[in-house]
Amino acid sequence: QVQLVESGGGLVQAGGSLRLSCAASGSISSFNTMSWYRQAPGKQREWVAHFLSGGRRDYADSVKGRFTISSDNAKNTLYLQMSSLKPEDTAVYYCYALGRDYRIYWGQGTQVTVSS
């Protein structure tokens, strides 16, 4: 059973930066897709960015130009570099992976709080 463990969340002032990490218990090259989602209080979980197995990266319009998704296959880790953070970025951020067998995996989430 693959496990995903996020880290790197915290409290930051508006305009600041954070880097989230998602460490997988297995090889991330075995996944079709790895993504970041977030869920703000009282709102539905929303997609933030994904990294497809072919190397393509896409971003939600709300974070485009500010967030960067990347991976380190040697460390089996997915990252989300977040810059120019805004209070509306406050949410629990979740790591998601879709296996080649179409199994879905979620991490437990990491809290990001951006103060104004």
N, C-alpha and C positions, 0 to 999 in steps of 0.2 A: 504494500500500500504506500503510495507516494504521499509524502507530507510536504507542505509548503509553510514556511515560517517567515513572517514579515518582521522587519525591525526598522528603526530609523525615524519613527514618528516622534512628535514632540510639540512643544509650544514655540512659536516663532512670531516675530513682528511682521506686519505687512511690509512687503518689499524684500523680505529675507528669502533664504533658500534652505532646502532640506533634501537629503537623498535617502530614499527608501530602498530597502533591500528585501528580496524574497529568496530565501535559500531553500532549494529543493533537496529532498532526500535521495533522489535519483538523478540520472543524467537529463539535463534540460533539453538536450538535442533529441530526446525521445518524444517531445511534445510537438504537436502541430502548431499550436498557438500558445503564447503566454501573454497575459494581459494584466492591466491594473484597472480596478473598479473602485468607486468610492460611494459612501452613503452618508449623507448629512442628516442631522436629526430631523425626524418628521418627513423625510423624503425617501424616494425609492433609490435603490442602488443604481448607479449609472456607470457606464463604460468611460474610461479615461484614455486608455491607449492600449495598443497591442503590437506584438512583435511576432510576425508570422515565420514559419519555418524557412521560407524562401528568402527571408531577410527584410521583407517589407515592414515598414512601421507606419502606423496611422494614429492620429490623435483626435480627440474631441475638439470641436471648435473653441470651447471654453478654455482649453489649456494649450492650444497650438501656439508655438513660438515661445512658450514659457517652460514646458515640461519636455524631458527627453527620456525615452525608454531605451534601455540597453541591456546587454547580457554579458556574462563572463562564463563561457562554457566550462572552462577549467575549474571554476569554483561552483558550478551548477547554481548560479545566482542571477536573478533578474533584478534590474535596478530601475528606479524612477527618480531622475534628477528634477527637482522642482525649484524654479527660480521665480522671482517677482511675485511672490505669493500674495494672495488677496484673502481677506476675511471669508469670502465665499468659497474658498478652497478648503475651509474647515470641514472635516469629515473623517470617518474611519475608512482607511484605504485597504483594499483587499487585493491579494494576488490570486490570479486564476490561471489554470492550465488545462488545456484540452489535449488528452493523449491521442496517439495515433489509432487507438482502439475506441476513440470517442468517449472515453471516461473523462469526467470533469472533476477537477480538484480545486479546492478553495483553501486559502490560508485563514488564519484566525482574525486577521485585521490588525492594523496599527493606527492609533489616533494621531491625527494632525490637527493642530489648533493654531489658527492665524489670528493674532490680535491686531486691532486697528490702532 
